[in-house]
Amino acid sequence: MSEPDLSGALTLTGPEACLAHYRAWAASYDSGFAEGMDYLLPAHVAAAFLAAGGGSPVLDVGAGTDLLAERLREMGQAGPMDAVDFSAEMLGRAAEKGIYRQLVQADITKPIALPRQYGGIVSSGTFTAGHVGPEAFPHLLALAWPGAQFALSVNLRVWAAQGFDRAVEALQGAGQITALQLIEVQIYGAAAAALDPDHATDRAQVVLFRAV
């Protein structure tokens, strides 16, 4: 069996395949993927969230091993942060770092068993090929206080192809979100070209808005 990698992650089909992939990937995710690919996206999302005014408490969606929370703390985000992820093994790695107040295993394409309690909701790397589509947005909005700041990355490979652009426009048109901004960023640094040339130049939208 081959080692789990980015190419495998982007072609996942179905929840069982996703759970199996991240179960196998959790132990090497930080040292193999994140370091090897010079994974810049968590820092881009953290910086955009704070520049837009931030908020607290924060829910990190698709938190994985907590790379985004680490960047937020480094950049000065205070207050509690909670994590939600589909993979218990990825959350286990995050728990070892001691940043999150609470870790919740959940499928965000369904209603999430958390109260409406967040002033900020962030996500890095979850909205991409083989993962989660815009159907998760209403479930996230259901957890946000009015005025809560969102910063969600969406891989440009799926931005239009999976209807994220239309979903965001619909939320804005329905008056459910305001202060919409889109910031295009590079996902990986220069080191990625040697490890995975097929994805080294991938880009993402950081989608910023406030809940109404």
C-alpha positions as CSV (number, residue, x, y, z in Angstrom):
1,M,0.0,0.0,0.0
2,S,1.4,3.4,-1.0
3,E,1.9,6.2,1.5
4,P,-1.0,8.7,1.7
5,D,-0.3,11.9,-0.1
6,L,-1.9,15.0,-1.5
7,S,-2.8,13.4,-4.9
8,G,-4.7,10.7,-3.0
9,A,-6.5,13.2,-0.8
10,L,-7.7,15.2,-3.8
11,T,-9.3,12.2,-5.4
12,L,-11.2,10.8,-2.4
13,T,-14.7,9.6,-3.0
14,G,-17.1,9.1,0.0
15,P,-16.7,9.3,3.7
16,E,-15.2,5.9,4.3
17,A,-12.3,6.6,1.9
18,C,-11.8,10.0,3.6
19,L,-11.6,8.5,7.0
20,A,-9.2,5.8,5.9
21,H,-6.9,8.2,4.1
22,Y,-6.6,10.6,7.0
23,R,-6.2,7.8,9.5
24,A,-3.1,6.7,7.6
25,W,-1.9,10.2,7.0
26,A,-2.2,11.7,10.5
27,A,1.2,10.6,11.8
28,S,3.2,12.1,8.9
29,Y,1.0,15.0,7.9
30,D,3.0,17.8,9.6
31,S,6.5,16.5,8.9
32,G,5.8,15.0,5.5
33,F,3.1,17.1,3.7
34,A,3.0,20.4,5.5
35,E,6.8,20.9,5.8
36,G,7.7,19.2,2.5
37,M,5.2,21.2,0.5
38,D,5.9,24.5,2.3
39,Y,2.2,24.7,3.1
40,L,1.4,28.4,3.2
41,L,-2.4,28.3,3.2
42,P,-2.9,28.2,7.0
43,A,-0.9,31.4,7.4
44,H,-2.8,33.1,4.6
45,V,-6.1,32.3,6.2
46,A,-4.9,33.4,9.7
47,A,-3.6,36.7,8.4
48,A,-6.7,37.4,6.4
49,F,-9.0,36.6,9.4
50,L,-7.1,38.9,11.7
51,A,-6.8,41.7,9.1
52,A,-10.6,41.6,8.7
53,G,-11.0,42.1,12.5
54,G,-11.1,38.6,13.7
55,G,-13.4,37.4,16.5
56,S,-13.6,35.1,19.4
57,P,-14.3,32.3,20.4
58,V,-13.0,30.7,17.1
59,L,-14.1,27.5,15.5
60,D,-11.5,25.9,13.3
61,V,-13.3,23.8,10.7
62,G,-11.5,20.8,9.2
63,A,-8.9,21.6,11.8
64,G,-6.7,18.6,11.1
65,T,-3.5,18.7,13.1
66,D,-4.1,22.4,14.1
67,L,-1.8,24.1,11.6
68,L,-4.2,27.1,11.3
69,A,-4.6,27.4,15.1
70,E,-0.8,27.5,15.4
71,R,-0.6,30.3,12.9
72,L,-3.4,32.3,14.6
73,R,-1.7,32.0,18.0
74,E,1.6,33.1,16.5
75,M,-0.1,36.2,15.0
76,G,-1.7,37.2,18.2
77,Q,-5.1,35.6,18.3
78,A,-6.2,35.4,21.9
79,G,-9.1,33.6,23.5
80,P,-10.5,30.1,23.1
81,M,-10.3,28.1,19.9
82,D,-12.3,24.9,19.2
83,A,-11.7,22.3,16.5
84,V,-14.0,20.2,14.4
85,D,-12.8,17.6,12.0
86,F,-14.0,14.4,10.4
87,S,-10.9,12.4,11.4
88,A,-10.4,11.3,15.0
89,E,-6.7,10.5,14.2
90,M,-6.1,14.1,12.9
91,L,-7.8,15.5,16.0
92,G,-5.6,13.3,18.1
93,R,-2.5,14.9,16.7
94,A,-4.0,18.3,17.3
95,A,-4.8,17.4,20.9
96,E,-1.1,16.8,21.5
97,K,-0.3,20.4,20.9
98,G,-2.7,21.7,23.5
99,I,-4.1,24.7,21.7
100,Y,-7.8,23.9,21.3
101,R,-10.3,24.2,24.2
102,Q,-12.5,21.5,22.7
103,L,-12.1,19.0,19.9
104,V,-15.2,17.6,18.1
105,Q,-15.4,14.8,15.5
106,A,-18.2,15.6,13.1
107,D,-19.2,15.6,9.5
108,I,-19.8,19.2,8.6
109,T,-22.0,18.4,5.6
110,K,-24.6,17.7,8.3
111,P,-25.8,19.8,11.3
112,I,-23.0,20.0,13.9
113,A,-23.8,19.3,17.5
114,L,-22.5,22.5,18.9
115,P,-24.3,25.6,20.2
116,R,-24.3,29.0,18.4
117,Q,-21.3,30.4,20.3
118,Y,-18.6,31.6,17.9
119,G,-17.4,35.0,17.0
120,G,-15.0,33.7,14.4
121,I,-15.1,30.7,12.1
122,V,-12.0,29.7,10.0
123,S,-11.0,26.9,7.7
124,S,-7.8,26.0,5.8
125,G,-7.7,23.2,3.2
126,T,-11.1,21.7,3.8
127,F,-13.0,23.1,0.9
128,T,-11.1,21.4,-1.9
129,A,-11.3,18.5,-4.4
130,G,-12.3,15.2,-2.8
131,H,-13.5,16.9,0.4
132,V,-16.3,19.2,1.3
133,G,-18.6,21.3,-0.9
134,P,-20.6,24.5,-0.2
135,E,-23.4,22.4,1.3
136,A,-21.5,22.8,4.6
137,F,-21.9,26.6,4.7
138,P,-25.4,26.7,6.3
139,H,-24.2,24.4,9.1
140,L,-21.4,26.7,9.9
141,L,-23.5,29.8,9.8
142,A,-25.8,28.1,12.4
143,L,-22.9,28.2,14.9
144,A,-22.0,31.8,14.4
145,W,-23.1,34.8,16.4
146,P,-24.4,37.8,14.4
147,G,-21.3,39.7,13.1
148,A,-19.0,36.7,13.4
149,Q,-16.0,36.9,11.1
150,F,-15.5,34.0,8.6
151,A,-12.3,33.2,6.8
152,L,-12.6,30.0,4.7
153,S,-10.1,28.9,2.0
154,V,-11.6,27.3,-1.2
155,N,-9.2,25.7,-3.7
156,L,-9.6,27.4,-7.1
157,R,-9.9,24.0,-8.7
158,V,-13.3,23.7,-7.2
159,W,-14.3,27.3,-6.7
160,A,-16.6,27.5,-9.8
161,A,-16.6,23.8,-10.6
162,Q,-18.4,22.8,-7.4
163,G,-20.5,26.0,-7.1
164,F,-18.8,27.8,-4.3
165,D,-19.0,31.1,-6.2
166,R,-22.8,30.7,-6.6
167,A,-23.3,29.6,-3.0
168,V,-21.5,32.6,-1.7
169,E,-23.5,34.9,-4.0
170,A,-26.7,33.3,-2.9
171,L,-25.9,33.8,0.8
172,Q,-25.1,37.4,0.2
173,G,-28.2,37.9,-1.9
174,A,-30.4,36.4,0.8
175,G,-28.9,38.7,3.4
176,Q,-27.3,36.0,5.4
177,I,-23.7,37.3,5.1
178,T,-22.2,40.8,4.6
179,A,-18.8,42.4,4.0
180,L,-17.8,39.7,1.4
181,Q,-14.1,39.8,0.3
182,L,-12.2,37.3,-1.9
183,I,-8.4,37.1,-1.6
184,E,-6.5,34.9,-4.0
185,V,-3.4,33.2,-2.5
186,Q,-0.7,30.7,-3.3
187,I,-1.2,27.4,-1.4
188,Y,2.3,26.2,-1.4
189,G,5.8,27.6,-1.3
190,A,8.8,27.0,-3.6
191,A,9.7,23.7,-2.0
192,A,6.5,22.1,-3.4
193,A,7.8,22.0,-7.0
194,A,10.2,19.2,-6.2
195,L,7.7,17.1,-4.1
196,D,4.5,17.5,-6.2
197,P,4.9,19.5,-9.4
198,D,1.3,18.8,-10.4
199,H,-0.1,20.8,-7.4
200,A,2.8,23.1,-6.5
201,T,1.3,26.1,-8.2
202,D,-2.3,25.6,-6.9
203,R,-4.1,28.7,-5.6
204,A,-7.1,29.3,-3.4
205,Q,-9.6,31.9,-2.6
206,V,-9.7,33.1,1.0
207,V,-13.4,33.9,1.4
208,L,-14.1,36.6,4.1
209,F,-17.5,37.6,5.3
210,R,-19.5,38.3,8.4
211,A,-22.6,36.5,9.5
212,V,-25.8,38.5,9.7
